[in-house]
Amino acid sequence: MTARHRLNPRKLLLSKWTAAQPLNREKHFLVSDVLCDEEGVVLEVELQAVLTHRCQRLPWQSLQDAQTWKMGWQ
């Protein structure tokens, strides 16, 4: 069983994250956008790598996986 972060999806914008297993020297990320459906339910977040500025979208729930993501910049 993997550990889970308790998150409020509405407060993710501009939050900082560290990849547990960095790829291509991309370790630190910032939530640059929060994507919602028509009713305002948060579906996805857009993470931007601080080093390369590359963006990726993923379901916000994936940030709850402590094996993959750590809260804050570490």
C-alpha positions as protocol buffer text, in pm:
chain_id: "A"
residue {
  index: 1
  type: MET
  ca { x: 0 y: 0 z: 0 }
}
residue {
  index: 2
  type: THR
  ca { x: 140 y: 340 z: -96 }
}
residue {
  index: 3
  type: ALA
  ca { x: 125 y: 642 z: 130 }
}
residue {
  index: 4
  type: ARG
  ca { x: -115 y: 916 z: 27 }
}
residue {
  index: 5
  type: HIS
  ca { x: -101 y: 1292 z: 69 }
}
residue {
  index: 6
  type: ARG
  ca { x: -423 y: 1460 z: 179 }
}
residue {
  index: 7
  type: LEU
  ca { x: -494 y: 1725 z: -82 }
}
residue {
  index: 8
  type: ASN
  ca { x: -758 y: 1987 z: -150 }
}
residue {
  index: 9
  type: PRO
  ca { x: -766 y: 2000 z: -533 }
}
residue {
  index: 10
  type: ARG
  ca { x: -887 y: 2362 z: -527 }
}
residue {
  index: 11
  type: LYS
  ca { x: -569 y: 2474 z: -349 }
}
residue {
  index: 12
  type: LEU
  ca { x: -318 y: 2310 z: -584 }
}
residue {
  index: 13
  type: LEU
  ca { x: -253 y: 2610 z: -811 }
}
residue {
  index: 14
  type: LEU
  ca { x: 110 y: 2728 z: -775 }
}
residue {
  index: 15
  type: SER
  ca { x: 188 y: 2450 z: -525 }
}
residue {
  index: 16
  type: LYS
  ca { x: 540 y: 2304 z: -537 }
}
residue {
  index: 17
  type: TRP
  ca { x: 625 y: 1936 z: -589 }
}
residue {
  index: 18
  type: THR
  ca { x: 937 y: 1722 z: -605 }
}
residue {
  index: 19
  type: ALA
  ca { x: 956 y: 1413 z: -823 }
}
residue {
  index: 20
  type: ALA
  ca { x: 1054 y: 1109 z: -615 }
}
residue {
  index: 21
  type: GLN
  ca { x: 1239 y: 965 z: -917 }
}
residue {
  index: 22
  type: PRO
  ca { x: 1349 y: 1257 z: -1138 }
}
residue {
  index: 23
  type: LEU
  ca { x: 1386 y: 1208 z: -1513 }
}
residue {
  index: 24
  type: ASN
  ca { x: 1610 y: 1426 z: -1734 }
}
residue {
  index: 25
  type: ARG
  ca { x: 1720 y: 1628 z: -1428 }
}
residue {
  index: 26
  type: GLU
  ca { x: 1358 y: 1746 z: -1386 }
}
residue {
  index: 27
  type: LYS
  ca { x: 1313 y: 1726 z: -1011 }
}
residue {
  index: 28
  type: HIS
  ca { x: 1117 y: 2035 z: -904 }
}
residue {
  index: 29
  type: PHE
  ca { x: 772 y: 2117 z: -1041 }
}
residue {
  index: 30
  type: LEU
  ca { x: 513 y: 2390 z: -1000 }
}
residue {
  index: 31
  type: VAL
  ca { x: 139 y: 2344 z: -1058 }
}
residue {
  index: 32
  type: SER
  ca { x: 89 y: 2603 z: -1333 }
}
residue {
  index: 33
  type: ASP
  ca { x: -278 y: 2532 z: -1407 }
}
residue {
  index: 34
  type: VAL
  ca { x: -577 y: 2349 z: -1258 }
}
residue {
  index: 35
  type: LEU
  ca { x: -822 y: 2213 z: -1517 }
}
residue {
  index: 36
  type: CYS
  ca { x: -1189 y: 2178 z: -1424 }
}
residue {
  index: 37
  type: ASP
  ca { x: -1504 y: 2050 z: -1594 }
}
residue {
  index: 38
  type: GLU
  ca { x: -1815 y: 2263 z: -1659 }
}
residue {
  index: 39
  type: GLU
  ca { x: -1933 y: 2220 z: -1298 }
}
residue {
  index: 40
  type: GLY
  ca { x: -1601 y: 2334 z: -1154 }
}
residue {
  index: 41
  type: VAL
  ca { x: -1486 y: 1986 z: -1048 }
}
residue {
  index: 42
  type: VAL
  ca { x: -1106 y: 1963 z: -1063 }
}
residue {
  index: 43
  type: LEU
  ca { x: -999 y: 1697 z: -1316 }
}
residue {
  index: 44
  type: GLU
  ca { x: -633 y: 1755 z: -1395 }
}
residue {
  index: 45
  type: VAL
  ca { x: -334 y: 1969 z: -1305 }
}
residue {
  index: 46
  type: GLU
  ca { x: -60 y: 2098 z: -1532 }
}
residue {
  index: 47
  type: LEU
  ca { x: 287 y: 2062 z: -1384 }
}
residue {
  index: 48
  type: GLN
  ca { x: 574 y: 2271 z: -1514 }
}
residue {
  index: 49
  type: ALA
  ca { x: 933 y: 2160 z: -1461 }
}
residue {
  index: 50
  type: VAL
  ca { x: 1131 y: 2442 z: -1302 }
}
residue {
  index: 51
  type: LEU
  ca { x: 1455 y: 2353 z: -1483 }
}
residue {
  index: 52
  type: THR
  ca { x: 1329 y: 2298 z: -1839 }
}
residue {
  index: 53
  type: HIS
  ca { x: 983 y: 2467 z: -1829 }
}
residue {
  index: 54
  type: ARG
  ca { x: 836 y: 2152 z: -1987 }
}
residue {
  index: 55
  type: CYS
  ca { x: 468 y: 2108 z: -1902 }
}
residue {
  index: 56
  type: GLN
  ca { x: 274 y: 1789 z: -1843 }
}
residue {
  index: 57
  type: ARG
  ca { x: -88 y: 1723 z: -1751 }
}
residue {
  index: 58
  type: LEU
  ca { x: -198 y: 1454 z: -1512 }
}
residue {
  index: 59
  type: PRO
  ca { x: -497 y: 1370 z: -1295 }
}
residue {
  index: 60
  type: TRP
  ca { x: -472 y: 1569 z: -972 }
}
residue {
  index: 61
  type: GLN
  ca { x: -514 y: 1247 z: -772 }
}
residue {
  index: 62
  type: SER
  ca { x: -173 y: 1123 z: -893 }
}
residue {
  index: 63
  type: LEU
  ca { x: -9 y: 1386 z: -669 }
}
residue {
  index: 64
  type: GLN
  ca { x: -143 y: 1188 z: -373 }
}
residue {
  index: 65
  type: ASP
  ca { x: 102 y: 905 z: -448 }
}
residue {
  index: 66
  type: ALA
  ca { x: 394 y: 964 z: -210 }
}
residue {
  index: 67
  type: GLN
  ca { x: 601 y: 706 z: -403 }
}
residue {
  index: 68
  type: THR
  ca { x: 596 y: 941 z: -706 }
}
residue {
  index: 69
  type: TRP
  ca { x: 555 y: 1294 z: -567 }
}
residue {
  index: 70
  type: LYS
  ca { x: 672 y: 1476 z: -254 }
}
residue {
  index: 71
  type: MET
  ca { x: 506 y: 1797 z: -132 }
}
residue {
  index: 72
  type: GLY
  ca { x: 725 y: 2105 z: -158 }
}
residue {
  index: 73
  type: TRP
  ca { x: 1073 y: 2134 z: -307 }
}
residue {
  index: 74
  type: GLN
  ca { x: 1314 y: 1894 z: -141 }
}
